Amino acid sequence: MPVIIRFVSVIGSNNSPLYIRGFNLTGEEEDGLTADLTTNKELLQYHFLSHMALDYVVSQLSHTESTKDYALLLVHSGIAVFGSLTNTGIKILIGIDAQESVRADLRTTMRLLNRAYISYICNPFKESKGQQQITSKAFNNQVRNIVNAWNSAAAGFM
């Protein structure tokens, strides 16, 4: 069974969610506007898992090796949450299907998500009022492309 990315979260340095998006089995984005009740339940679950993972970010990521960019933070309800902590305190979280052996190499995916966030922050036309929710369609498209690339590669290994 392939390891599918279920959600991506970007959490601010003050632990407020800046971006949380869920993805279904086909890798399509689940927006709250057209989603059914099951999807809304999953989105709520992804918010909950993101907040739960915050309890483990500092303790897990401060003790990782310098060559490791991310760490497994928790496994709950069949979802394994991996996290990455940037130098500015931004947390990037990825939720994937939990398998018996959770050994996904998310290094490249984490780096691509970090670059997408940096591109968003460095956009000179972005209104900067501190850390606020990310509503950029360009950022959303970049994240969707990264997740779709991972999920299609994972589905190819079935």
C-alpha positions in Angstrom: 0.0 0.0 0.0 1.5 3.4 -1.0 2.3 6.1 1.6 0.0 9.0 0.7 0.3 12.5 2.0 -3.0 13.4 3.8 -2.2 17.0 4.9 0.3 19.7 4.9 0.5 22.4 7.7 2.5 25.5 8.2 2.5 26.7 11.8 3.8 30.1 12.8 6.5 30.7 15.4 3.8 31.7 17.9 2.1 28.3 17.2 -0.8 29.7 15.2 -1.8 27.8 12.1 -0.8 29.7 9.0 -1.8 27.0 6.4 -3.5 23.6 6.8 -4.7 21.8 3.7 -5.9 18.2 3.4 -5.5 16.0 0.3 -7.7 13.0 -0.6 -6.5 9.7 -2.1 -6.1 11.2 -5.6 -4.0 14.1 -4.3 -6.7 16.6 -5.1 -7.0 19.4 -2.5 -10.0 19.1 -0.2 -11.3 22.7 0.2 -13.9 23.2 2.8 -16.4 24.8 0.3 -17.1 21.8 -1.9 -16.2 19.1 0.6 -18.8 16.7 2.0 -19.3 16.0 5.7 -16.6 13.2 5.7 -14.1 15.6 4.2 -14.9 18.3 6.8 -14.4 15.7 9.5 -11.0 14.8 8.0 -10.0 18.5 7.8 -10.9 18.9 11.5 -8.9 15.9 12.3 -5.9 17.4 10.4 -6.2 20.6 12.4 -6.3 18.5 15.6 -3.2 16.4 14.6 -1.3 19.6 13.7 -2.0 21.1 17.1 -1.1 17.8 18.8 2.2 17.7 16.9 3.2 21.1 18.3 3.7 19.5 21.7 6.5 17.3 20.2 8.1 19.7 17.7 10.7 21.3 20.0 11.5 18.1 22.0 11.9 15.9 18.9 13.5 18.3 16.5 16.0 19.8 18.9 17.5 16.4 19.5 17.7 15.2 15.9 21.0 14.8 14.1 22.3 17.8 12.2 21.9 15.8 8.9 18.2 15.1 9.5 15.8 17.8 8.3 12.7 16.3 9.9 11.4 13.9 12.6 8.4 11.7 13.2 6.4 13.6 15.8 3.4 11.3 16.4 1.2 8.6 15.1 -2.5 8.9 15.7 -5.7 7.6 14.0 -3.7 6.0 11.2 -1.8 9.2 10.4 1.9 9.7 11.0 2.9 13.3 11.4 6.4 14.4 10.5 7.7 17.9 11.2 10.4 20.3 10.3 11.5 23.3 12.3 13.0 26.3 10.4 15.5 28.8 11.8 12.7 31.3 12.3 10.5 29.0 14.3 8.1 28.1 11.5 7.0 24.5 11.7 6.2 22.5 8.5 4.1 19.4 9.2 3.2 16.6 6.8 0.7 13.9 7.7 1.0 10.6 5.8 -0.8 7.3 6.0 0.8 5.3 8.9 2.0 1.9 7.9 3.4 -0.8 10.2 6.9 0.5 9.4 6.8 4.3 9.0 10.0 5.0 7.1 9.1 7.5 4.4 12.0 9.7 3.1 10.4 13.1 3.2 13.6 15.1 3.1 13.1 16.3 -0.5 9.4 17.1 0.1 10.2 19.0 3.3 12.8 21.0 1.5 10.4 21.8 -1.4 7.7 22.9 1.0 10.3 25.1 2.9 11.3 26.7 -0.5 7.7 27.3 -1.4 7.2 29.0 2.0 10.3 31.1 1.5 9.2 32.2 -1.9 5.8 33.2 -0.5 7.4 35.2 2.4 9.9 36.9 0.0 7.3 38.0 -2.4 7.6 41.8 -2.5 3.9 42.2 -3.4 2.6 40.3 -0.4 1.0 42.4 2.3 3.1 41.9 5.4 1.2 42.3 8.7 3.2 39.8 10.7 2.3 36.2 10.7 -1.2 35.7 9.2 -3.0 32.9 7.4 -1.6 32.1 4.0 -4.3 32.6 1.4 -2.0 32.9 -1.7 -3.2 30.9 -4.7 0.4 30.6 -5.9 1.5 29.1 -2.6 -1.5 26.8 -2.6 -0.6 25.7 -6.2 3.0 25.0 -5.2 2.0 22.9 -2.3 -0.6 21.0 -4.4 2.0 20.3 -7.0 4.5 19.0 -4.4 1.9 16.8 -2.8 0.6 15.5 -6.2 4.2 14.6 -7.3 4.7 12.6 -4.0 1.3 10.9 -4.2 1.6 10.0 -7.9 5.0 8.6 -7.3 3.7 6.6 -4.3 0.8 5.3 -6.3 3.2 4.2 -9.0 4.8 1.8 -6.5 1.6 -0.1 -5.9 
